[in-house]
Amino acid sequence: MAIVAKTIRGRQYYYSQHTTRVNGKPKSPSTYIGPVNPKRRGLNILGKLGDFINANFKIEEHVFDMEKLGREELERQREKVVHRAAALHELHDKYGLVMGALVPAPIEKPVRDDAITASEKAAGAKEADNDAAPVADEGET
């Protein structure tokens, strides 16, 4: 058994070959092992930067202060709510615009009587047309 490197489309791969004779002719089936120079997939610039930092610096704690980031995000959200309220108040003062809730609640509307009667009239008219249609006797031609 031998391990052979084959080049396929410009890349080299390892194969295991075992040569035997069948009916006097040499046969050498090969089994794929893997690439000669395996690539590390999915390692983009951020992955390389992370590897560099891990290799060269001893970091005992987070680089970022997560509590501070959380507080800043909450403050941004509060400012956004205050800004929206001020803009809605200004629109109300200028134009009398009144806005509803951000997430509207469904409103149950009663069914109109005229819509029901119109559909019943249409259905009744179709039935009347079907009843009034003359039926030809089979004996008459």
N, C-alpha and C positions, 0 to 999 in steps of 0.2 A: 504494500500500500504506500502511495506517495501523495504528498500535498503539492498541488500545482497551482500557480498563479496564472489566471487567464485574463486577457484584456478584452473587454466588451464595451464598445462605444466609448473608448478612451479611458475607461475606468478599470482598475484591476480588482479581481475577486479571487479568493482562495477556493479551491475545489479539492476534494479527496478522490483519488483515482486508485482503482484496484484492477490490475490487468490479469486476465485469464484467457485460456484458449478454449474455443468452442468449435468443434469439428475442424481442428487444425488452424483456425483463424483467431488472431488476437482480438479480444474484446476488452474495452476499458471503460466501464460505466463510471461516471463521475457524480459526486454528491456535493452540493453547494455547502460551503462552510460560512463564508461571510466576506465583506470587503477588506481589502488590504489596508486602506486608510479610511476608517469609519469616520463619517461626519457627525458632528453633534448637531442634531436637528433642533430647530426652534430657539436657537440662541441668537437673539438679535442684539442690538447695541445696548439695550438696558440689561440684558442677561450678562453681557460681557462686562459692563460697568459694575454690576453686582458681584461678579466673580473677582474683579480687580479689587473692590473694596474689601471683600471677605479675605482675600489673600494678603493684603498689605496693611490692614488696620485691625486692631483688636477693639471691637465695639461691644461694650458690656450692656448697654441699654439702647432704647429706640433713639434714632437720630431725631425724630420729630416728637414734639410734645403733643400727644394726642388729646389731652384735656384742653389745652389752649386752642387747638384746631376746632374742637367741638364747641367751645365757648364762642369763638369767632363765627362759626356757622349759625349758631342760635341767634347771635346779634344781627347777622345779615338777614335772617328770616324775619326777625322782629321789625327791622327797618323796612323790609318789603311790605309787611302788613300795614305799618303806619303810613307809608307812601301811598298805598292803594286806598286806604281810608281817606287820606287828604285829597286825592284825586277825585274820588267819588263825591266827597263833600263839595268840592269846587264845581263839579258838573251839576250837582243838585242846586247850588246857589245860582249858577248861570242859566240853566235850562229847565230846572225842575225835574231832572232825571232821578228816578228812584230805581235802584238795582235790588234784585232779590238776593237770595243766599247763593253762595258759591256752588253748593251742591243742591240743586232743586229737588224738592219732594214731589212725588207724583200726585196729581190732583184727580180725584174721582169726579168725572163729569156725568150728570144724569143723561140717559138716552132720550133723545128728542122724540116726541110722539109723531110729529109730521114725517120723520124719516121712516118710522115703522109703518105708518099708514101708506106712504108712497110705495114702499117695497111690497106691501100686501096688495095694493091696487095693481101693481105691475104683474104680480104673480096671479091674481084673479083674472086679469085681462088675458093672459096667456091661456089659462084654463078655459075661459069662455071662447076664445078663438078655436081651440082644439075641439070643444064640444060642438060648435056651430059648423065645423067643416063638414060638407056632405061626403057621405061614404058611398062609393059606387057599388051597385050590386054586381055580382059576378055574372048574372044572366043577361044584363043589359050591355050592349056594345054599340 
